[in-house]
Amino acid sequence: MFAAMKTRLGLALLSGVLLVAVGAPAAQAQGPELKVSVVHALKKPGPKDPALSRVQGKLEKTFAGYKSFKELAKHQFTLGKGGPATLKLPNKKDATFDYKGKNGTTHKVAMTIGKNTFNLAIPEKRLFFQAGLKHEGGILVLALYLK
Amino acid sequence: MSARDDELMRFIDGAMSTDEAAAFEQILAADPALQADRDAFAFTGRALRGVMAAEVEAADFGDFWRQLEEKLPDAPLPAPREAAPTPAVEAGLGARLAGWWRAYWTPVLVSAAAAAAVAWFVSARAGGDEVTGGQIIVEGVENEGPQTVLISQPEDEGGATVIWLLDEEHETDGEVASPDDGDPI
């Protein structure tokens, strides 16, 4: 009788453990805020976009062959919250940012654009660019910043 | 070290001529004490090589660049000599990229990625898991399709990483940005 009770108790405990394991999936680590400014760069001169006033100089210096820059879209989201974040770019391609966690002072992010994935180690508060995709006579520049 | 030990070392190191080695082998075969010495020297050599390999593997070269910089003079380096004029030819994408590359970036590694794609990595000081100087590190690229990937890390501390993904031909004119640490966008 005691053996049967032990068995039932053991099964009950095991079921409880399994329920806890199934009911509480491992929470994905929440990362920093990622800001993305989608910029259209053209080689012909054009008016300055006030939305880009804070990065105008850096854009002009970094992409010296391009004379006008216009912000087409702006995004901000928390990395790692609810899985990978996907942006639809103006050229119909997707840009996906998958947070992989923090390692020391940097954040690991897999950035996928089209069929290309870049595994990045990014420090916070550091501006960097992704550029080169053709769009309406110019290129797209993504200005990226981890807040 | 005795003359015999010296000969033994030369024998182990393969520094003897063929005739010398043959003669020494005959002496070795008849002398158990010499054989024991040979085994001891050989064992010591293997142990030392093992220790050296472990030391090299464990060595940290992460600080190498900083140490090198400290040894550089503070005075500005002399201006590079003017390059000889090159004949005016219709430059293809590769030539134009190479020209741009020479003008603005320091190439360290050029690597091919997936089948139809080429990934060009350029890194001035990048490497390792930890980011030094706040640079963005591209730890890996999975590149499919006919696109060219250029990853540039400028040499100056305040520069910005640019990850180029080129659909087709593009002129990639550019210079190093100097972003501050404020929130720019």
Interface residues (C-beta under 8 A of the other chain):
Chain A: K35 S37 R54 V55 K58 L59 K61 T62 F63 A64 G65 Y66 K74 N103 G104 T105 T106 K108 M111 I113 G114 K115 N116 T117 F118 N119 L120 A121 I122 P123 K125 R126 L127 F128 F129 Q130 A131 G132 L133 K134 I139 A143 Y145 K147
Chain B: D129 E130 V131 G134 Q135 I136 I137 V138 E139 G140 V141 E142 N143 E144 G145 Q147 V149 L150 I151 A160 T161 V162 I163 W164 L165 L166 D167 E168 H170 E171 T172 D173 G174 E175 V176 A177 S178 P179 D181 G182 D183 P184 I185
